[in-house]
Amino acid sequence: MKRLLLSLAVGAAVLAMACAPKGAPAPQAPAPATLAPVATPTSNLSPVRQAQGELPTSQDAAWAKVVETAKKEGQINVYTWGWTGDTGVSIARAFENRYGVKVNLITGRGAEFIERIKTETRMGSVTADMFEGASAHSENMRLAGLLTQAGDLPVLRDKSVFSADPFMFSPEGYYLVENQFYLALYINTNLVKPGEEPKAWADLLEPKWKGKIIWADPVVSVSSSYFAVMIAEKRMGLDFLEKLGKQDLMFDPSTPGVASKIARGEAWVGYTDTNAVSPIALEGGPIRIIDTKEGVFANGLALGPVKNGPHPNATRLLINWMLGPEGQDIYTKAKGVLTVRKDVPDHQPKAVQLKPQNPVFIGSKYNDLVAKTFADKTFVPLLKPK
């Protein structure tokens, strides 16, 4: 029966998300500002200057109007999962120094933000301007009609400068990739000796790992939903997750929490991502990525402009800057992660560097499947059996 349920989940068309339950009224926000005219690709200036939005008015009057209006808007509200701590401070400070636009960061988890933005939209008082987080959460926001398009930004005109396609998850440009990362197994190097680490996901079913594995809670984290892709590609079966759920898994609400508990020795091995591990590895924490034979997930974090946000021009300006050389350099250096640009160096610590033997690319082909699997909580009863 479980196989049948998954088959239905994988094969069914992606449904529009239901209306959010009633919640507390969202904070009052100003009426949506007017969006400046869309820029037209007329400039022949270098990609670097285009990326910073420094185009002469005579060559790109429309984009100059976006920049001017963004400065008048004066601020932007970002609902973010990954721009925390020093990373968020570095981004906000650099952007404000360049444009005089303040970045207000509201941190949390993607699933919670979806419901919050739904409530704001229903109340006619949208506070969020932009969402930053997992592509699957971004896809669920798109399906719910909460995002607008930003695929015409100046930074996107020269696609040859990108090492990862910003449109890989959303060809229509409802959300754009800001960062590449791997979802994989990680070990505590003080507890797991060389040669004793799991070589495959299936190794986690061995008795020696029982009670020593940590996972992001599938109720609130999208990370477990990526296994729908493994199953769709026949790299593993549903029975793996069912057996794994009997290994007395430990859970944390977030992948950063998983990474921290591995480094502290509360778990020997866990499933998390390079963005969560990199800050720990930069400080010399005892944690290292594992390349499993069935594959590791190649994924990305995304930036999505919220529909009817109060500062639409500041939002376009921030996304354009974040995908440009200055924004990417500041972001990847602060967080220790991979860039999406060829002209910006990666700043990953050695412990999370990986060229996987068998990568599993999510992309737009599977993003809707992952989003629906998370929304339907398909794997929750398997990984968290009662």
N, C-alpha and C positions, 0 to 999 in steps of 0.2 A: 504493500500500500504506500509506503514511504517513497519508493521508487516512482510510483505513479504520480504522487503529488509533486515530486521534483520535476518530472517530465512535463507536467502541466505548467509548472512555474516557469520552466525554461522555454517551452514552446509557445506559450500564450503571447498575444500582442500586448505591448505595454499599455496599461490603462491610465487614464488621467487620475491624479491623486484626488481623494475625496476631500470635501471641505473640512477645514480644521474644526475640532471641538471648540465649544465656547470657552473663552479664557478671559483673563483680566484685560481691560482696555489698554491699548498700547499708549505710550506717552504721546502727548500732543506734539505735532511737528508742523513746521511751516508748510504752506501750500506748495506743491511741486513747482520748482523753478522752470523757466523756459529753456528748452534745449537749444543751444546755438546751432546754426546750420552745419550739416555734415561736410567735412573736408572733401575736396576732390583731388585726385592724384595728379597734380600739375607740377610739383617741385622736382628739380633735378639735383637737389643738394644731397650731401652724403647721408647714409642711413643714420650715422651718429647724431647729426644735427636734427634730422627728422625725428629721431627717437626722443629727443629732449623737448620737442615742440617749439624749437627756436627758428621757425621758418619766417622769412620776411613776408610781410602782409601782401606785397605785390605778387608773390609766388604762391601763397596759400592763404588767402584772406579768410577762408572759412575756418581753418584750424586756428588762425590767430584770434578769431572771434571766440572760439571755444576757450582758449587760454585766458583771454580777457574776462570772459563771463565767469570762468572758474575762480579767478582771483576775487571777483566781486562776491561770489557765493561765500568765499572765505573759509569753508570747512567741508569735511566729508565724514560720514559715519560708516565705519567699516565693521561688519559683523565677521569676526575672524576666528579660525581655529589655530592657525599656525603663526600668526604675528604676535607672539607673546614674549615677555621678558626683554632681553637686550635686542632681539630681532625687531620687535615692534617699535621700541624706542628709536633704534637706528633708522628705520624706514620713515617713521613719522617726522623725526628731526630733519632728516635730509630733504624730504619733500617740502616741508614748511620753509626751510632755508632757501630752497630754489625758487618756490612759487609764492610763498606767503600764505599758503592754504593749510589750515590746521587739520590734522588727521586724528579723529576720535576713534579709538579702538575699543570695541565691545567684544570680549573674548568668551568663547563657549564652544559647544559641540554642534555639528551641522544639523543633526536631527532636531535639536531644540530650536535652532534658528529658523528651520522651515516652518514650524508651528508658530513661532513668534512673528515672522513676516506675514504669514497667512492672517494672523489676528490683526496686525497693523493694516493690512490691505482691506480686510473686511470692515474695519472701523473707519476706513477712509483717512487714516493718519499714519502714513508710512514714515518711519524714522530711518530705516536702513537705506544706505546708498549703494553699498556693495557687499557681496558675500565672498569670503576667501576660505577655501577648504576643499574637501574631497570632491572629485569629479562626480561621483555617484550622488552625493547630496545636491550638487549643482544640477544634475540631470533631473532629480526629483523636483527641484525648484522650477526648472524649465517646464516640466510636465504640468505643474500646478499654475503656470502662467505668471510666475513671480519675477522673471528676469526679462530684460530687454537686450537687444543686440549691440555689439561693439566691434564687429568685424571689419570696420572701415577705418580704423585708426591709422595715423601716419606711420607708426612703428611697424605695422604689418605689411607695408608696401613692398619692402625688399625681403622676400622670404628666404633668400640665400644666406642670410646672417644667422638663421636659427638652426640649432642642432636638434631641436625637438619641435614638431609642428604645433604651434599654439592652438590650431583648430582640431587637434587629434580626437577630442571627445565631442566637440560640437561644431560640425562643419558650417553651421549657420552663424557662429560667433556669439552664441548666448553666454558662453563662458570660455575663457582662454587660459591655456596652460602656463603657469608661472614657474614651474619647478618639476624636475623629474626625480623619482625615488623608487626604491624597491621595497615591497612587502615580502618579508622572508622570515626564516628562523634565525634567532640570535642566541648566543650562549654566554654564560658567565665563565670567563676564562680561568677564574680561580677554582671553580667547582668542576668544570668539565675539562679533563686533560686532553692534550693533543692525541688524535686518533680515536677518542671515545665519543666525539660529537656525532649527532645523527647525520647520516649521509643522504637520507631520503625522508619525506614526510611520513612514510609508512613506519620508519624506525621509532617514531613516537609511541607506537602501540606496544613496544616492548615493556615488560614489567618494571625495568629499572627506572623508567621515566614517570611512573605513576605517582601523582602528587607533587611533581616537580615542574610541571608545565604551566605557563601563564598565557592567557589569551585576552584580547580586548573583548569586553562583554558584547555579545551579538545583539543584545536588546538595544543598545545605544550607539554602538560602533559599526560602521559599514564594512570593516576589514574582513569579517568572516564571510560576507556575501560574495567576495571575489572567488570563493571556491566553486561557485556556480559555473565559472568559466572553465576551471579545471575539469569539472564533470562534463560540461558541454563538449570539451575537446577530448574527452575520454582519457585524460591523464590520470584520473583516479575515479573511484566510484562513490556513491552516496554512503556506502557501508563504511568507508574510512571515517567520515565525520561521526557516524553513529558509534563506531568503536572508540573513537577519540573521546567522545563525551563520557565514556566509562572510565577514563583515566584520572578521575578526580581533578579536573582542571581548576586552576585558580583564575580569577577574573579581575580586571580593572576596567573602569569606564572608558579609558582612553589609551591610545598607543603610547603616548609619553609616559603614562603611569606604568604600563607594562615594561617599558625600557628601564625605568628607574628601579623597579622591583627586581629585574634581572641583575642590574648592576649592584644592587645592595645584597644580593644573595638570597632574596626571599623566594626566588625560583631559579632553577638551573638553566632552563631553556624557555623561550617564548616566541610568540609570533607578533612582530611589530614592524615598524618601517624605519628607513634610514633617516628621515627627518627627525624622528623621535630619538634615535640613538646618537646622531651626530653630536649634539651638544655635550652628551656624556662622554663620548669618545674623545672629543676635543680636550676635555679635562683629564684624560688618562684613565677613565673608568674601565673596569675589567669586562668588556663586552665586545663581541665580534660577530659579524654576519656569517651565515652558512649557505652555501650553494647546494640546494637539494636537487636530486636527479630528476624529479618530476617537473621541476621548474620553480622559479620565483616570479612574483608579479611585478611587471614594469608598469608604473603608474605615474600619475602627476597630480599636483594640486592646481586649483583653478581659481580664476577671478571672474565674478559675474556681476554685472550692473543690475541692481534691483529696479524693477519697473515702478515708475512714479516716485522714485527717491527724491528727496528735497534738494539735492545738489548734483544734478545730472552732468553738468559740465566739469565740475571738480572730479567726478567719478571717472569720466572719460580721460581726463588729464592724468589721474593717478594710475590707471591701468596702462596708459600709453607709456608713462615714465617707468613703471615697474617692469615692463617688457623691453625697455631700452637698456643700453649698456650701463648707465649709472645706477638705475634701480636694481638691475640684476647683480651687479658687483657688490653693492651694499647688502642686499638680501642674502646672497649665497655666502658672503664672507661672515656675516653675523651668525648665520644658522649652520654653516659648515655643510652645505648641500650642493647638488649639481645645478648648473645653470642650464637655461634653454637656448643660450646664444653661443655662437662660435667665437665671438670676439671678447668673451668674458671668461676668465679662468675658473675652473672648479675649485672649491675650497673644502673638499671632503677629507676627513681624517682617514688614515690608512685602515682602521678597523672596520669601516663600512664601505670601502672601495670594492667593487665587484664587477666583473664581466661575466654574467651568468651563462652557464653552458646551455641552458634551456629556458630562456625568458618566456613569460606568458604576458603578451601585450593585451591590455584591456581595450583601449581605443573606443571609437564610436561604435564599432561592431558589437561590443558586449556591454557598453556602459548602461544601456537601457535594461538589460537583463540583471546586472548587478543592482541597479537602483530598485527594480521591482522586487528582487529577492530580499533586499533589506526592508523595503516597505511592508512586504508580506511576512517578515520574520520567519522565513522558510527554514533556517537552520537552528533557530533558537531551541526548539524541543530536542534536537539531536545533541547539541553541545552543552545544554543545561538540562539534562534529564531530571525529572522530579524523583 
